[in-house]
Amino acid sequence: MSQGKGGSGLGRGVQDEVWEERYEFTGTKLQDFPLSVTMPLAVACERDSLAQRLFELEPSAMAGRAIATRHGLAGASDAQGRTRSRMIALQEELDWTVYGAYGLLTPKEVAQTTLPGDPADLSDADVPQLQLGQRAFEIALKRKVDAGDAETAWFERHGSTDTAVAELPADWPEAYQKVVQARLDIIESNADIRLLERPEYKRRWSIELWEKREAAALRAWLLEAAEREDLWFEERDEYTSPRTLTVFQLADALRHDENVQAVAALYAANHLDNREASLATVLKHVIESEHVPYLAALRYKESGLRKRDEWESVWEQQREEDRTGERLDIKVPPKYSGADFLKHSYWSNRGKLDVPKERFISYPGASPDSDPSLLLGWAAWNHRDQGEALVNLINDRASIDGWELEDPRFVPLLASLREVMPWVRQWYAPTTRSGVTIPRGSSRPR
């Protein structure tokens, strides 16, 4: 009754093994699923507690509670590995306990395939910490692969080629070895259990490598630090005004923050393989996929620009509806695809409806002449801030950097100002009602 959703998809390629299929399990279908009379709640509760502990040890959670250190992250990695191994072992006990609870095993087989007592009370001395590739069905599968009777990507896909075993490990407790051997015998002899003890019906425990998760957590922490609101506004002519920063300027603004320096050094040492990397180098690396250019012509290929024209036409028609109150026949604009963007990171941040999800606005070619690093703005600016930042940029390049008015570098800045101004007028231009002018939008403290 639960239909397959397909194993293939973006980033996963073609998948042809049964265990790669994804299924839809909805509450409506599951509410009719029969429950056994006996419920092994104690082991389920312990697994829930372990799952919460597992989350607390995630690099992202660690970085959210305190400033990350190499010692702290290494300890968390070890603790998470032990916690996960305990969870894998308890899940195996839970699976085989449930087989007995549903009557798929005789009382004698239940006694042979489960350890005495409540699984939740079993210590590491009773149940070893299991690694992927060491569960009964995996041992049976490994034996078939070694004998040439099966081919599978199961072990490689789950990173368990080094931990998978075809024989029971000698360091397992003797009682546990007997239980697992009994499970292997029943998988061989019992068709019902053999049907269930297959990769497609077992928990995969698939997870990204710790190194990738740690890098993502440190990167996210640095990006949050670089997005602090106070960095992106300044006092200009007695007004609080949005300010753009080059990567070098951003690094200079953060260089006195010891926590930023410590996390950047940790990221550089472990994920850039460069202990001597400067803060600016680290920021350039982490920001690389988090910015999208300010001007449409710098974001899209020709196909994307054509779609952008259609979207702009729709927006103008919607504004006309707002002005006149007359309903127009507005056609739905086309969706974007990855092929419409100049860089994959732009597509990742915008998606098919071109909704901004990036952290930073980039201004390629608009940096000061003395600073070659990329110029950035804050993506949390509203349209009025974006327009004001562009005006400030144009004024600064003319008055401070000495750009001549005929300098072609002004063209994209002016073009972007033309793109943003309809939104500024839409959201922030004053409206008139009954002869009274009403300001629109909110103003920042001056």
C-alpha positions in Angstrom: 0.0 0.0 0.0 3.0 2.3 0.5 4.2 3.2 -2.9 7.8 3.6 -4.0 9.0 7.1 -4.6 12.0 6.2 -6.8 15.6 5.7 -5.8 17.1 7.9 -8.4 17.3 11.7 -8.3 19.4 14.7 -8.1 22.9 13.9 -6.8 22.1 10.2 -6.5 22.5 9.0 -10.1 21.0 5.8 -11.4 20.3 3.3 -8.7 19.3 -0.3 -9.4 19.4 -2.2 -6.2 16.2 -2.9 -4.3 17.4 -1.3 -1.0 17.9 2.0 -2.8 14.2 2.5 -3.3 12.4 5.2 -1.2 8.8 4.6 0.0 6.1 6.8 1.2 4.8 5.9 4.7 1.8 8.1 5.6 -0.1 8.2 8.8 -3.3 7.2 7.0 -1.8 3.9 5.9 0.2 3.2 9.1 -2.9 3.6 11.4 -4.2 0.3 10.2 -0.9 -1.5 10.8 -1.4 -4.2 13.5 0.5 -3.8 16.8 1.8 -6.7 18.8 0.5 -7.4 22.3 3.9 -7.0 23.9 5.8 -3.7 23.2 9.5 -3.4 23.9 9.2 0.2 25.1 12.3 0.2 27.4 14.7 -0.4 24.5 12.9 2.1 22.3 13.0 4.7 25.1 16.8 4.2 25.5 17.3 4.5 21.7 15.4 7.8 21.8 17.6 9.0 24.6 20.7 8.0 22.6 19.3 9.7 19.5 19.1 13.0 21.5 22.6 12.5 22.8 23.7 11.8 19.2 22.3 15.2 18.2 23.9 17.0 21.1 27.3 15.7 19.8 26.7 16.9 16.3 29.4 19.4 15.2 26.7 22.0 14.5 25.2 21.6 18.0 28.7 21.7 19.6 29.5 24.9 17.7 26.2 26.4 18.7 26.9 25.9 22.5 30.5 27.0 22.7 33.5 28.1 20.7 34.7 25.1 18.8 38.2 23.7 19.7 40.1 20.8 18.3 40.1 18.9 21.6 36.3 19.4 22.0 35.4 18.3 18.5 37.7 15.3 18.7 36.1 14.2 21.9 32.6 14.7 20.5 33.5 12.6 17.4 34.6 9.7 19.6 31.6 10.0 21.9 29.2 10.1 18.9 30.9 7.1 17.4 30.3 5.1 20.6 26.8 6.3 20.9 25.9 5.4 17.3 27.4 1.9 17.7 25.3 1.4 20.8 22.2 2.5 18.9 23.0 0.1 16.1 23.4 -2.8 18.5 20.1 -1.9 20.3 18.3 -1.6 17.0 19.3 -5.2 16.2 18.0 -6.4 19.6 14.8 -4.5 19.0 14.4 -6.0 15.5 14.7 -9.6 16.7 12.5 -8.9 19.7 9.8 -7.6 17.4 10.1 -10.7 15.2 9.2 -12.8 18.2 6.5 -10.4 19.3 4.7 -10.8 16.0 4.9 -14.6 16.1 7.4 -15.0 13.3 9.6 -17.0 15.6 8.8 -20.0 17.9 9.5 -19.6 21.6 12.6 -21.7 21.2 13.9 -19.5 18.3 13.2 -16.4 20.4 15.3 -17.8 23.2 18.1 -18.6 20.7 18.1 -15.3 18.9 17.7 -12.9 21.8 19.8 -12.3 25.0 18.0 -12.9 28.3 16.5 -9.9 30.0 15.3 -6.6 28.8 17.5 -5.3 25.9 17.6 -1.9 27.5 19.4 -3.4 30.5 22.1 -5.0 28.4 25.6 -3.5 29.0 28.5 -3.3 26.6 29.8 -6.5 28.2 26.6 -8.2 26.9 26.2 -6.5 23.6 29.3 -5.2 21.8 29.2 -1.8 20.1 28.3 -2.8 16.5 29.9 -1.3 13.5 28.2 -1.1 10.1 28.8 -4.4 8.3 28.6 -6.5 11.5 24.9 -7.1 11.8 23.6 -10.6 11.1 22.1 -9.8 7.7 25.3 -8.0 6.7 27.4 -11.0 7.7 25.2 -13.2 5.5 25.4 -10.8 2.6 29.2 -10.5 3.0 29.6 -14.2 2.8 27.6 -14.3 -0.5 29.7 -11.5 -1.9 32.9 -13.2 -1.0 31.6 -16.5 -2.5 30.7 -14.7 -5.7 27.0 -15.4 -5.3 26.0 -11.7 -5.0 27.1 -8.2 -6.1 26.1 -5.2 -4.1 27.2 -1.6 -3.4 25.8 -1.8 0.1 29.1 -1.8 2.0 30.8 0.7 -0.2 27.8 3.1 -0.1 27.7 3.0 3.6 31.5 3.3 4.2 31.6 -0.1 5.8 34.0 -2.0 3.5 36.7 -1.9 6.3 34.4 -3.0 9.1 32.3 -5.6 7.3 32.9 -9.1 8.4 32.1 -12.6 7.1 32.9 -14.3 10.3 31.9 -13.6 13.9 34.6 -11.4 15.6 36.5 -13.3 18.2 36.4 -10.4 20.7 32.6 -10.6 20.9 31.2 -12.0 24.2 30.6 -15.8 23.8 26.9 -15.5 24.6 26.5 -12.8 21.9 28.4 -14.9 19.3 25.9 -17.7 19.9 22.9 -15.4 19.5 24.2 -14.0 16.2 25.1 -17.5 14.9 21.5 -18.5 15.7 20.2 -15.5 13.8 22.4 -16.5 10.8 21.0 -20.0 11.0 17.4 -18.8 11.0 18.0 -16.3 8.2 19.2 -19.4 6.2 16.3 -21.6 7.2 13.3 -19.4 7.8 11.8 -17.8 4.7 9.8 -15.1 6.6 12.9 -13.9 8.5 15.0 -14.2 5.4 12.6 -11.9 3.6 12.9 -9.3 6.4 16.6 -9.6 7.1 17.6 -7.9 3.9 19.2 -4.5 3.2 15.9 -3.0 1.9 14.2 -3.6 5.2 16.9 -2.7 7.6 17.9 0.7 9.0 20.7 2.1 6.9 22.4 4.4 9.4 23.6 6.4 6.5 25.4 9.6 7.6 27.9 12.0 6.1 31.5 11.7 7.3 32.4 13.6 10.5 34.9 15.6 8.6 32.3 17.0 6.3 29.8 17.8 9.1 32.5 19.4 11.1 33.6 21.6 8.2 30.0 22.6 7.5 29.5 23.5 11.2 32.7 25.7 11.3 31.8 27.3 8.0 28.3 28.1 9.2 29.6 29.6 12.4 32.0 31.9 10.5 29.3 32.9 8.1 27.0 33.8 11.0 29.9 36.0 12.4 30.3 37.7 9.1 26.6 38.4 8.9 26.4 40.4 12.1 24.2 43.4 11.4 26.6 46.0 12.9 29.1 45.1 10.2 26.9 46.2 7.4 25.8 49.6 8.5 27.7 52.8 9.3 27.2 56.4 10.2 27.4 58.5 7.0 26.6 62.2 7.1 24.8 61.7 10.4 22.6 59.0 9.0 22.7 55.2 9.5 23.5 53.9 6.1 24.2 50.5 4.6 27.8 49.9 3.8 29.6 47.5 1.4 32.7 45.7 2.4 35.4 43.9 0.5 36.6 40.5 1.8 39.7 42.2 3.0 37.7 44.9 4.8 35.4 42.3 6.3 38.4 40.4 7.6 39.9 43.6 9.1 36.6 44.4 10.8 36.6 40.9 12.4 40.3 40.6 13.2 40.0 41.7 16.8 37.4 39.0 17.6 39.4 36.3 19.2 36.6 33.7 18.7 36.5 34.4 15.0 40.2 34.1 14.8 40.2 30.8 16.7 37.4 29.2 14.6 39.0 30.4 11.4 42.4 28.9 12.4 40.7 25.6 13.2 38.9 25.6 9.8 42.1 26.5 8.0 44.1 23.8 9.7 41.7 21.0 9.2 39.7 21.8 6.1 42.0 24.0 4.0 45.2 22.1 4.8 46.8 25.5 5.5 47.5 26.4 9.1 49.0 29.7 8.0 45.9 30.8 6.0 44.9 34.4 6.8 41.4 35.3 8.0 40.8 36.9 4.7 41.7 33.7 2.9 39.3 31.7 5.1 36.5 34.2 4.6 37.0 34.1 0.9 36.7 30.3 0.9 33.6 30.1 3.1 31.8 33.0 1.3 32.5 31.6 -2.2 29.2 29.7 -2.5 27.2 32.1 -0.4 27.0 35.2 -2.6 25.0 36.1 -5.7 25.8 39.1 -7.9 23.7 42.3 -7.6 22.9 42.6 -11.4 20.8 40.2 -13.4 23.3 40.2 -16.3 25.9 38.9 -13.9 23.7 36.1 -12.7 22.0 34.6 -15.7 22.9 33.2 -19.1 21.0 34.4 -22.1 18.1 31.9 -21.5 17.9 33.2 -17.9 17.8 36.8 -19.0 14.9 36.1 -21.3 13.0 34.5 -18.4 13.9 37.5 -16.2 12.3 39.8 -18.8 9.1 37.9 -18.6 9.2 38.1 -14.8 9.7 41.8 -14.9 6.8 42.2 -17.2 4.6 40.2 -14.7 5.8 42.4 -11.8 4.9 45.6 -13.8 1.5 44.2 -14.6 0.9 43.4 -10.9 1.9 47.0 -10.0 -0.6 48.2 -12.6 -3.3 46.1 -10.9 -2.4 47.7 -7.6 -2.5 51.2 -9.0 -5.8 50.8 -10.9 -7.6 48.1 -9.0 -8.4 46.5 -12.4 -7.8 42.8 -12.7 -5.5 42.0 -15.6 -5.0 38.7 -17.4 -1.4 38.0 -16.2 0.3 34.9 -17.5 2.3 32.8 -15.2 6.1 33.4 -15.8 8.4 30.5 -16.6 10.4 28.8 -13.9 14.2 28.9 -14.0 16.5 25.9 -14.3 20.1 25.4 -13.4 21.1 26.0 -17.1 19.8 29.5 -16.8 22.4 30.6 -14.3 26.1 31.5 -14.9 27.2 29.5 -11.8 25.8 26.5 -10.1 26.1 28.3 -6.7 23.7 31.0 -8.0 21.2 28.4 -8.9 21.6 26.6 -5.5 20.9 29.9 -3.7 18.0 31.0 -5.9 16.2 27.9 -7.3 13.4 27.6 -9.9 11.5 30.7 -8.7 14.7 32.8 -8.2 14.0 33.4 -4.5 17.1 34.9 -2.8 18.5 32.6 -0.1 22.1 33.7 -0.3 23.8 35.4 2.6 25.7 38.1 0.6 25.2 40.3 -2.4 28.4 40.5 -4.5 29.5 43.5 -6.6 32.1 42.1 -9.1 34.2 44.8 -10.6 33.1 47.5 -8.1 35.8 47.1 -5.5 38.1 50.1 -4.7 41.1 50.3 -7.1 43.4 49.6 -4.1 41.6 46.5 -3.0 41.4 43.5 -5.4 39.1 41.4 -3.2 35.4 40.8 -3.9 33.1 43.6 -2.8 30.1 42.3 -0.7 26.8 43.6 0.7 24.4 42.0 3.1 21.6 40.0 1.6 19.4 40.9 4.6 19.2 44.5 3.3 15.8 45.6 2.1 15.3 47.1 -1.3 15.8 50.6 0.0 19.1 49.6 1.6 20.2 48.0 -1.6 19.4 51.1 -3.6 21.1 53.3 -1.0 24.2 51.1 -1.1 24.4 51.4 -4.8 24.1 55.2 -4.7 26.8 55.3 -2.0 29.0 53.1 -4.2 28.6 55.3 -7.2 29.4 58.4 -5.2 32.4 56.8 -3.5 33.9 55.6 -6.7 33.6 59.0 -8.3 34.6 61.2 -5.3 37.1 58.9 -3.4 38.5 56.6 -6.1 38.5 59.2 -8.9 36.5 57.2 -11.5 35.7 59.4 -14.4 32.0 59.8 -15.2 32.6 58.0 -18.6 34.2 55.0 -16.8 32.4 51.9 -18.1 32.5 50.4 -14.6 29.6 52.7 -13.7 27.3 51.1 -16.2 26.5 47.9 -14.2 26.0 49.9 -11.0 23.5 52.2 -12.8 21.8 49.3 -14.4 21.4 47.6 -11.0 20.0 50.8 -9.6 17.4 50.8 -12.4 16.5 47.2 -11.5 16.0 47.9 -7.8 14.2 51.2 -8.0 10.8 49.8 -8.9 10.8 47.9 -5.7 11.9 50.9 -3.7 9.0 52.9 -5.1 6.6 50.0 -4.6 7.5 49.4 -0.9 8.8 52.8 0.3 7.4 55.6 -1.8 4.8 57.7 0.2 1.2 57.2 -0.8 -1.6 59.8 -0.8 -5.0 59.2 0.7 -7.7 62.0 0.9 -5.0 64.6 0.3 -2.8 63.3 3.2 0.7 62.0 2.4 1.5 58.8 4.3 5.1 57.6 4.4 5.6 53.9 3.6 8.1 51.5 5.0 10.0 51.7 8.3 12.9 53.9 9.1 16.0 53.1 11.0 17.1 55.2 14.0 19.1 58.2 12.8 
